[in-house]
Amino acid sequence: MAWLFLFIAGICEMAFVVTMKLSNGFKNLKFSILTILFMAISLFLLSHALKTIPIGTGYAIWTGIGAVGSVIMGMILFKERKSAMKLLFISMIIAGVIGLKLTSGV
């Protein structure tokens, strides 16, 4: 169950970053509220996941999901630049997350 919590926490971190951008510097109330909600859910689930997952592994995976998801959402929603190098580095983050999961022993 901890890994599911960690995965959902990472997705919520990505959602928190996207809604923060959409909040326009916290000027849009709807997206500002969503930002705070996603942030709270993400941290709550992360805290539960870290009860059994090693802190270094859990934190790295949480930030990896958030970082990769944010880059992908930036390219899709905000038309941010795509490049082969950007995709290469995203792949490296994904490989690192998978490696941490496989070597965590949990």
C-alpha positions, 0 to 999 in steps of 0.5 A: 500500500505504501508504494501506491500512496507514494505514486499517488503523492507524486501525481498530486505533486505534479498536479500541485505544480500545474495548478500553481502555474494556472493560479497566475501567482495565486491570483486565480482563486480556483487554481490557488485552492486546488494548488493548496489541496493537491499540496496537502494531499501529496504531503499527507500521502508521502508521509504515510508512504515513508512509514515503510519506504526508506526516506531517500528512496521515497523522497527521490521517487516522489520528486522524480514523479513530480519532476517528470510529470511536470515537464511532460505536462508543461510540454502538453498544456503550456506548449513548452519546448520539446527536444531530444535532449529533454526527452533523454534527461526525462528518461534518465530520471525515470531510469533512476526512479526504477533503479531506486524502486528495484534496490529499495528492498521493500 
